[in-house]
Amino acid sequence: MKKAFTWLLLRILTAISRLSWKNLYKLSDIFRFLIFNVIHYRQKVIIENLHNSFPEQDDRTIRKIAKKYYRNFTDIIFETIKLRSISKNDLLRRFEVETSLLDRYYEQKKNLIVVAGHLGNWEMLNLFASAKLSYQIVVVYHELANNAFEDWFKKLRTQFGTEMVPMKDAFVKAVTPRDKPFIYILINDQSPIPEKAYWTKFLNQETGVFRGVELIARRLNAPVLYMGVLRNEWKRGFYRFYFELITESPKDEPKNVILERQINYLEKDILKQPDNWLWSHRRWKHNRPQHLQPFQLLEENKSE
């Protein structure tokens, strides 16, 4: 019964992916109404996250941001389904990007580490990168428990050449030789184990940050870039993304400086478009430990 249900659901998702963008967004609006106005999916989490992140805003403003986020959330779901059948040309016209920084590093045959947050449609962005850029795109991700869904989404994610790396293999695959320069992409705004996290202030809250990016960056000693994603406010399904250099030499940076710079860039982008981030995630479910180890703190600048 479970296999039959999975098979049927995947057939439905494939059929949805072939809809026009206009009809796709009609479905998104219906789905948004059902899960947020009827089921009230994670509304308490969303409102609480917004209130804690923007304590200076009144309840009316918070609920206005939340309402825009609800549409953004369901749009991302249906845009991602659409990727299963999207053409390369259709995908390429949906993003604006300045690639001069990447082009310079590619000419130098340098691998890059790119760190980002859950801004905009990160799935669409990863697929766009493999369709647009000369680099081999390598994306670290969490595998799905259901093998059939994992296979369906993996075909979606790799159709233009992206290499998907399960989180458990992130360190090993980071040092694996490849035929051409690669960009190693990590989404780094989830909630880590408190005792292993770097702790900082993010959106007015004590926040733990995964240290994997820092460790991989030091291992490769490759330039680290922050990738920001901004949604087009007037055209659904269109985005702009850009890159900021965090460091060219990770080994020379004080401990956790890479993470601190990344989280600062991410916060600035969230402040620009508050509804563009993943507010339904339980980002602050862990409290900061009472006593932190030196590796969990920001090291002072070595030149000082």
C-alpha positions in Angstrom: 0.0 0.0 0.0 2.8 2.4 0.9 4.7 1.7 -2.3 1.5 2.2 -4.4 0.8 5.6 -2.6 4.4 6.7 -3.2 4.1 5.7 -6.9 0.9 7.6 -7.3 2.1 10.7 -5.5 5.3 10.8 -7.7 3.1 10.5 -10.8 1.0 13.5 -9.6 4.2 15.5 -8.9 5.5 14.8 -12.4 2.2 15.8 -13.9 2.2 19.1 -11.9 5.7 19.8 -13.1 4.4 20.0 -16.7 1.9 22.7 -15.9 2.3 26.2 -17.1 3.8 28.7 -14.7 0.5 30.5 -14.5 -1.4 27.4 -13.5 1.4 26.4 -11.2 1.0 29.6 -9.2 -2.8 29.1 -9.1 -2.1 25.8 -7.3 0.4 27.5 -5.0 -2.3 30.0 -4.0 -4.8 27.2 -3.3 -2.2 25.2 -1.3 -1.2 28.3 0.7 -4.8 28.9 1.7 -5.2 25.3 2.8 -2.1 24.8 4.9 -1.9 28.3 6.4 -5.6 29.5 6.6 -7.2 26.1 7.3 -4.5 23.8 8.8 -2.4 26.7 10.3 0.9 24.9 9.4 3.6 26.0 11.9 2.1 29.4 12.2 3.0 29.6 15.9 6.7 28.8 15.0 6.7 31.4 12.2 5.2 34.2 14.3 7.4 33.4 17.3 10.5 33.4 15.1 9.6 36.7 13.5 8.7 38.4 16.9 12.1 37.3 18.4 14.0 38.4 15.3 12.3 41.8 15.0 11.4 42.8 18.6 11.0 46.4 17.5 8.1 45.6 15.1 4.5 45.6 16.2 2.2 42.6 15.8 0.6 44.0 12.7 3.9 44.3 10.9 5.0 40.8 11.9 1.8 39.3 10.6 2.2 41.2 7.3 5.7 39.7 6.9 4.3 36.3 7.8 1.5 36.6 5.2 4.0 37.4 2.5 6.2 34.5 3.7 3.3 32.0 3.3 3.1 32.8 -0.4 6.9 32.6 -0.7 6.8 29.2 1.1 4.3 27.5 -1.2 5.7 29.1 -4.3 9.1 27.5 -3.5 7.4 24.1 -3.2 5.7 24.3 -6.6 8.6 26.0 -8.3 10.8 23.1 -7.1 8.3 20.5 -8.5 8.4 22.4 -11.8 12.1 21.9 -12.0 11.5 18.2 -12.8 10.3 19.2 -16.3 11.9 22.6 -16.8 13.8 23.4 -19.9 17.3 24.8 -19.7 16.3 28.0 -21.5 13.3 28.6 -19.2 15.6 28.1 -16.1 18.3 30.4 -17.4 15.9 33.4 -18.0 14.7 33.3 -14.4 17.9 34.5 -12.8 20.1 37.5 -12.9 23.7 37.1 -11.8 27.0 38.8 -12.0 29.7 36.1 -12.6 32.9 38.2 -13.0 34.2 37.1 -9.6 33.6 33.4 -10.4 35.0 33.8 -13.9 38.2 35.2 -12.5 38.7 32.3 -10.2 37.8 29.8 -12.9 40.5 31.2 -15.2 43.0 30.6 -12.3 41.6 27.1 -12.0 40.7 27.6 -8.4 38.1 25.6 -6.6 35.6 27.6 -4.5 33.5 27.1 -1.4 30.2 28.8 -1.5 28.1 29.2 1.6 24.5 30.3 1.6 21.2 30.3 3.6 17.7 29.2 2.9 16.9 32.4 0.9 14.6 32.3 -2.2 14.4 29.0 -4.0 17.7 27.4 -3.2 16.8 24.3 -5.2 16.2 26.3 -8.4 19.4 28.3 -7.8 21.5 25.1 -7.5 20.1 23.8 -10.7 20.6 27.2 -12.4 24.3 27.2 -11.4 25.0 23.9 -13.0 23.2 25.0 -16.2 24.9 28.4 -16.4 28.4 28.2 -14.9 31.6 26.6 -16.2 32.4 25.1 -12.8 31.4 21.6 -11.7 28.7 22.3 -9.1 28.8 20.2 -6.0 26.0 20.5 -3.5 25.9 19.1 0.1 22.4 18.0 1.1 20.3 15.8 3.4 19.2 12.6 1.9 15.4 11.7 2.0 14.4 8.7 4.0 12.1 7.4 1.2 14.2 5.9 -1.6 11.6 6.6 -4.3 11.4 10.2 -3.3 15.1 10.5 -3.0 15.5 9.1 -6.6 12.9 11.4 -8.0 14.4 14.5 -6.4 18.0 13.5 -7.2 17.1 13.2 -10.9 15.6 16.7 -10.6 18.7 18.1 -9.0 21.3 16.5 -11.2 19.7 16.9 -14.7 22.2 19.7 -15.7 25.2 18.0 -14.1 25.1 18.9 -10.4 26.9 16.5 -8.2 24.9 15.8 -5.0 26.9 14.9 -1.8 25.1 13.5 1.2 25.9 15.4 4.4 27.6 12.4 5.9 30.2 12.4 3.0 30.8 16.1 3.0 34.4 16.0 4.2 35.5 13.1 2.1 34.0 14.5 -1.1 35.4 18.0 -0.5 38.9 16.7 -1.1 38.0 14.4 -4.0 39.8 15.3 -7.3 37.6 16.3 -10.2 38.1 16.9 -13.9 37.6 20.6 -13.7 37.4 23.4 -11.0 34.4 22.9 -8.7 32.2 25.0 -6.5 31.3 23.3 -3.2 28.0 24.7 -2.0 26.8 24.4 1.6 23.6 25.7 3.0 24.6 26.7 6.5 21.7 28.1 8.5 20.2 25.0 10.1 20.1 24.2 13.8 23.3 22.3 14.9 24.1 20.3 18.1 24.6 23.0 20.7 27.8 21.5 22.1 29.5 21.4 18.7 28.3 24.7 17.3 29.9 28.1 17.0 27.7 30.6 18.9 27.0 34.1 17.9 24.2 36.8 17.8 22.0 36.4 14.8 18.7 38.3 14.3 18.8 39.5 17.9 19.1 35.9 19.3 21.8 33.6 20.6 22.4 31.3 17.6 24.4 28.2 17.0 26.1 27.7 13.6 27.4 24.5 12.0 31.2 24.6 12.0 31.5 22.2 9.0 31.9 25.1 6.6 34.9 26.4 8.5 36.5 23.0 8.8 36.1 22.2 5.1 37.3 25.6 4.1 40.5 25.2 6.1 41.0 21.7 4.7 40.8 22.9 1.1 42.2 26.4 1.8 40.1 27.6 -1.2 38.4 31.0 -1.5 35.1 31.1 0.4 32.2 33.1 -1.0 28.9 34.0 0.4 25.9 33.6 -2.0 23.0 35.9 -1.5 19.6 35.4 -3.2 16.9 38.1 -3.6 13.5 37.5 -5.0 12.0 39.6 -7.7 9.2 41.5 -5.9 7.1 42.0 -9.1 7.6 38.7 -11.0 7.0 35.4 -9.3 9.6 32.8 -9.9 12.4 35.3 -10.8 15.5 35.8 -8.7 18.8 37.7 -8.5 21.8 36.2 -6.8 25.2 37.6 -6.1 28.5 36.7 -4.4 30.6 38.3 -1.7 34.2 37.3 -1.0 34.6 36.1 2.6 38.2 35.1 2.4 40.8 33.9 -0.1 42.9 32.1 2.5 40.8 30.3 5.2 43.9 28.9 7.0 45.0 32.5 7.7 41.7 33.6 9.3 41.1 33.6 13.0 38.8 30.8 14.2 35.2 31.1 13.2 35.7 34.4 11.4 34.4 32.8 8.2 31.2 31.8 10.0 30.7 35.2 11.5 31.1 36.9 8.2 28.7 34.5 6.5 26.0 35.0 9.2 26.4 38.8 9.0 25.9 38.7 5.2 22.8 36.5 5.6 21.3 38.7 8.2 21.6 41.7 5.9 19.8 39.9 3.1 17.0 38.8 5.5 16.6 42.4 6.6 16.3 43.4 2.9 13.5 40.9 2.3 12.3 39.4 5.6 9.7 37.1 3.9 12.4 35.6 1.7 13.9 33.3 4.4 12.7 30.0 5.8 10.8 31.1 8.9 8.9 27.8 9.4 12.2 26.0 10.4 12.7 25.6 14.1 16.0 27.5 13.9 16.3 28.4 17.6 15.1 25.1 19.2 18.4 24.8 21.1 19.7 27.1 23.9 23.2 28.3 24.1 25.2 26.0 26.5 26.1 27.7 29.8 29.8 27.0 29.2 31.4 27.2 25.8 34.7 25.7 24.6 37.3 27.9 22.8 36.4 26.3 19.5 32.8 27.6 19.9 33.9 31.2 20.2 35.1 33.9 17.8 38.9 34.1 17.9 40.5 37.6 18.1 42.2 38.8 15.0 45.7 37.3 14.7 47.3 40.6 13.8 46.1 42.3 17.0 
